[in-house]
Amino acid sequence: MRVLIVEDDPMSALVLHRTLENMGHEPIVAADGLEAWNLIERDDIRLVISDWMMPRMDGLELCRRIRMRSWRGYTYVIVVTAKRQRQDRLEALNAGADDLLSKPYDLGELMARTQVAQRILTMQEQLQARSRELEAMRDELEFQNRRLSELAVCDSLTGLKNHRYFREVLDASYAFAVRQRLPLSVVMIDVDQFKAYNDSFGHPAGDTVLSGLAGLLQSDSREHDLVARYGGEEFVMLLPGTESNAARLVCERLRALIERQDWPHRPITASFGLATAGLSTLDAQQLIHEADQALYHSKRRGRNRVTHFQDLVAAAV
């Protein structure tokens, strides 16, 4: 170890220096506490052997400063003193000393106490290393837990929220819209003739289409809208605060965007069905059912079109 010797008596410092050097340590000498403190601030010194009585700054003041600092690792301090009174020893320990060594030096005792200090510092370094490992493991566990939480509500192919998450948000959004008397629209989107596309070009090509469509829907939606994969080639959008005409415009814009996109192999289109909560809407499930009926009507009328459930109601009157 690097050991800082703090001793104003040159002969005592020399004895300590030679003894520690013979033990395989790397001794550094400071003539008083102030010089020692300047060295400690600059270097990573783990063991200090300091005389008590010194000019400018004594050993106990040096102990107090070392204990007050909050950076780097622990510094083990052995205070050397000729004082023998119990109160003196308590004062040194209360100032932050880890051990005391009596003057004149007993070199055997010096070696033994230095070895104790080294064992304690080594054990502390091992504990700190273990603590860092545990902290890293905790961070990794938290990351994996967050990842699992995301996977539980996200579609692995498209990165969009999944069916389950959408239904939970829909229920909450519908209840909020009813309480606040705000409009709420739901859009069902289905890729036209997707099975034929998969059969012709393979499922990887179909996955590319689904991922690309998800990106288009997500990039063209508002921050507070929700886009989710409902299942298979079907997507769903939740448009809070959006009445029927505005929702229809959103769908027409997305339909045209999908149609214009340069898809691999052949053009891709999608059919849209939407519904807007109104006085006759009983619950969120009815809103989904109405959007699904409107989507079915778009498919039956030739695909690549937008149908609002209100269109079906008007046609039936």
C-alpha positions in Angstrom: 0.0 0.0 0.0 0.9 3.6 -0.2 1.3 4.8 3.4 1.4 8.4 4.4 3.7 9.0 7.4 2.9 12.3 9.1 5.8 13.1 11.5 7.6 16.3 12.3 10.6 14.5 13.9 13.0 13.5 11.1 14.5 10.5 12.9 11.0 9.0 13.8 9.9 9.6 10.2 13.0 7.8 8.9 12.4 4.8 11.2 8.8 4.5 10.1 9.8 4.9 6.5 12.4 2.1 6.6 10.1 -0.3 8.5 7.2 0.2 6.1 9.5 -0.1 3.1 10.9 -3.4 4.4 7.3 -4.6 4.7 6.8 -3.9 1.0 4.8 -0.7 1.3 5.3 2.6 -0.5 5.8 5.2 2.3 5.4 9.0 1.7 6.4 11.5 4.4 4.7 14.7 5.4 6.2 17.0 8.0 2.9 18.1 9.6 -0.9 17.7 9.3 -1.3 20.6 6.8 1.2 19.1 4.4 -0.4 15.7 4.8 -3.9 17.1 4.1 -2.7 18.6 0.9 -1.3 15.2 -0.2 -4.5 13.5 0.8 -6.6 15.9 -1.3 -4.5 15.2 -4.4 -3.8 11.4 -4.0 -5.7 8.3 -3.2 -4.1 7.4 0.2 -5.7 4.6 2.1 -3.5 4.4 5.2 -2.2 7.3 7.3 0.2 6.9 10.3 0.2 10.3 12.0 1.9 11.8 15.1 -0.5 13.6 17.4 1.5 16.7 18.4 2.7 18.7 15.3 2.9 22.3 14.3 0.3 24.0 12.0 -2.1 21.1 12.1 -2.0 18.3 14.6 -2.9 14.7 14.1 -6.5 14.9 15.5 -7.4 17.9 13.3 -6.1 15.9 10.4 -8.4 13.0 11.5 -11.4 15.3 11.6 -10.8 16.6 8.1 -10.3 13.2 6.7 -13.6 12.0 8.3 -15.5 15.1 7.0 -14.6 14.5 3.3 -17.1 12.6 1.2 -15.1 11.7 -1.8 -13.0 8.6 -2.6 -12.7 5.6 -0.5 -12.1 5.1 3.2 -8.8 6.2 4.8 -7.5 4.2 7.8 -5.8 6.4 10.4 -3.3 5.3 13.0 -2.5 8.0 15.5 1.0 7.9 17.2 1.2 9.4 20.7 3.1 9.3 23.9 -0.1 10.0 25.8 -1.2 7.2 28.1 -4.4 8.5 29.7 -7.7 6.9 28.9 -9.3 10.3 28.2 -6.6 11.1 25.7 -7.2 7.8 23.8 -10.9 8.4 23.8 -10.3 11.9 22.4 -8.3 10.4 19.5 -10.9 7.8 18.7 -13.7 10.4 18.8 -11.7 12.6 16.4 -11.8 9.7 13.9 -8.7 7.7 14.5 -9.0 3.9 13.8 -6.2 2.9 16.0 -3.4 4.2 18.3 0.3 3.4 18.4 2.4 4.3 21.5 5.6 6.2 21.5 8.5 5.2 21.6 7.8 2.8 18.7 7.6 -0.9 19.1 8.4 -2.0 15.6 6.7 -5.4 16.0 3.5 -3.6 17.2 3.8 -1.2 14.2 4.0 -4.1 11.8 1.1 -5.9 13.4 -1.2 -2.8 13.5 -0.2 -2.0 9.8 -1.2 -5.6 8.9 -4.5 -5.2 10.7 -5.1 -1.9 8.8 -4.3 -3.7 5.5 -6.7 -6.5 6.2 -9.5 -4.1 7.1 -8.9 -2.0 4.0 -8.7 -5.1 1.8 -12.0 -6.3 3.2 -13.6 -2.9 2.7 -12.5 -2.9 -0.9 -13.9 -6.3 -1.4 -17.2 -5.2 0.1 -17.2 -2.1 -2.1 -16.6 -4.2 -5.1 -19.4 -6.5 -4.1 -21.7 -3.5 -3.5 -20.9 -2.2 -7.0 -21.7 -5.7 -8.4 -25.0 -5.8 -6.5 -25.8 -2.3 -7.7 -25.1 -3.3 -11.3 -27.2 -6.4 -10.8 -30.0 -4.3 -9.4 -29.8 -1.8 -12.3 -29.9 -4.8 -14.8 -32.9 -6.3 -12.9 -34.7 -3.0 -13.0 -34.0 -2.7 -16.7 -35.2 -6.2 -17.4 -38.3 -5.6 -15.3 -39.1 -2.4 -17.3 -38.4 -4.4 -20.5 -40.8 -7.1 -19.4 -43.4 -4.5 -18.6 -43.0 -3.0 -22.0 -43.2 -6.4 -23.7 -46.4 -7.1 -21.8 -48.2 -4.1 -23.4 -46.3 -3.9 -26.8 -46.5 -5.8 -30.0 -43.1 -7.4 -30.7 -43.3 -7.1 -34.5 -44.5 -3.5 -34.9 -43.5 -1.9 -31.6 -47.0 -0.6 -31.2 -49.1 -1.1 -28.1 -51.0 -4.4 -28.1 -54.7 -5.3 -28.0 -54.8 -5.7 -24.2 -53.2 -2.3 -23.6 -55.6 -0.6 -26.1 -58.7 -2.1 -24.4 -57.5 -0.8 -21.0 -56.9 2.7 -22.3 -60.1 2.7 -24.3 -62.2 1.9 -21.2 -60.5 4.7 -19.2 -60.7 7.2 -22.1 -64.4 6.4 -22.7 -65.2 6.9 -19.0 -63.3 10.3 -19.1 -65.1 11.4 -22.3 -68.5 10.6 -20.8 -67.7 12.5 -17.6 -66.3 15.6 -19.4 -68.8 15.4 -22.3 -65.9 15.2 -24.8 -65.9 13.5 -28.2 -64.1 10.2 -28.6 -63.5 8.3 -31.9 -62.2 4.8 -32.6 -60.8 3.7 -35.9 -60.4 0.1 -37.1 -57.9 -0.4 -39.9 -57.4 -3.6 -42.0 -54.8 -4.3 -44.7 -56.6 -5.2 -47.9 -56.0 -8.7 -49.3 -53.2 -9.3 -46.9 -53.5 -13.1 -47.0 -53.0 -13.1 -50.7 -49.9 -10.9 -50.2 -48.5 -13.4 -47.7 -49.3 -16.3 -49.9 -47.6 -14.7 -52.9 -44.5 -13.1 -51.3 -44.1 -14.9 -48.0 -44.6 -14.1 -44.3 -41.4 -12.1 -43.9 -42.6 -9.7 -46.7 -45.9 -9.5 -45.0 -44.2 -8.6 -41.7 -42.4 -5.8 -43.5 -45.7 -4.4 -44.6 -47.2 -4.6 -41.1 -44.1 -2.8 -39.6 -44.2 -0.2 -42.3 -47.9 0.4 -41.9 -47.4 0.7 -38.1 -44.7 3.3 -38.7 -46.9 5.4 -41.0 -49.9 5.3 -38.6 -47.6 6.3 -35.6 -45.8 9.1 -37.4 -49.0 10.7 -38.7 -50.9 10.6 -35.4 -51.0 13.2 -32.7 -49.1 12.8 -29.5 -52.2 12.0 -27.4 -53.6 9.6 -30.0 -53.1 5.9 -29.4 -52.2 3.5 -32.2 -52.2 -0.2 -31.5 -52.0 -3.5 -33.3 -55.4 -5.2 -32.8 -54.4 -8.6 -34.2 -53.1 -10.0 -37.4 -53.3 -7.4 -40.2 -55.7 -5.3 -38.2 -54.8 -2.0 -36.4 -56.8 0.3 -34.2 -56.6 4.0 -33.3 -58.0 5.9 -30.4 -58.6 9.6 -31.1 -59.5 11.5 -27.9 -61.3 14.8 -28.3 -62.1 14.1 -32.0 -65.6 14.4 -33.3 -66.9 12.4 -36.3 -66.0 14.8 -39.2 -62.5 15.4 -37.9 -62.0 11.6 -37.4 -63.2 11.0 -41.0 -60.6 13.5 -42.3 -57.8 11.7 -40.3 -58.8 8.4 -41.8 -59.0 9.7 -45.4 -55.5 11.3 -45.0 -54.1 8.0 -43.7 -55.8 5.9 -46.4 -54.3 8.1 -49.1 -50.9 8.0 -47.4 -50.9 4.2 -47.4 -52.0 4.0 -51.0 -49.3 6.4 -52.2 -46.5 4.6 -50.2 -43.9 2.8 -52.3 -44.4 -0.7 -51.0 -42.3 -3.7 -52.1 -43.7 -6.2 -54.6 -47.1 -4.5 -55.2 -49.2 -1.6 -54.0 -50.9 -1.9 -50.5 -54.2 -0.4 -49.5 -56.2 -0.4 -46.3 -59.8 -0.2 -45.3 -61.1 2.0 -42.4 -64.0 1.8 -40.1 -64.7 4.4 -37.5 -67.2 5.2 -34.8 -67.7 8.2 -32.5 -69.2 8.0 -29.1 -72.6 9.7 -28.8 -75.7 9.8 -26.7 -76.7 6.3 -27.9 -73.3 4.8 -27.1 -73.7 2.6 -24.0 -70.1 1.6 -23.3 -66.6 1.3 -24.9 -67.4 -2.2 -26.1 -70.2 -0.8 -28.3 -67.9 1.8 -29.7 -65.5 -1.0 -30.8 -68.4 -3.0 -32.2 -69.6 0.0 -34.3 -66.1 0.7 -35.7 -65.8 -3.0 -36.6 -69.2 -2.9 -38.4 -68.1 0.2 -40.3 -64.8 -1.6 -41.3 -66.8 -4.6 -42.6 -68.9 -2.2 -44.7 -65.7 -0.7 -46.2 -64.5 -4.2 -47.1 -67.8 -5.2 -48.6 -68.0 -2.0 -50.7 -64.7 -2.7 -52.4 -61.9 -2.0 -49.9 -59.5 1.0 -49.7 -62.2 3.3 -48.4 -63.4 5.0 -45.1 -66.8 4.3 -43.6 -68.2 5.9 -40.4 -70.8 4.0 -38.5 -73.0 7.0 -38.9 -73.1 6.2 -42.6 -74.7 2.8 -41.9 -77.2 4.4 -39.6 -78.2 7.0 -42.2 -78.5 4.4 -44.9 -80.8 2.3 -42.7 -83.2 5.3 -42.1 
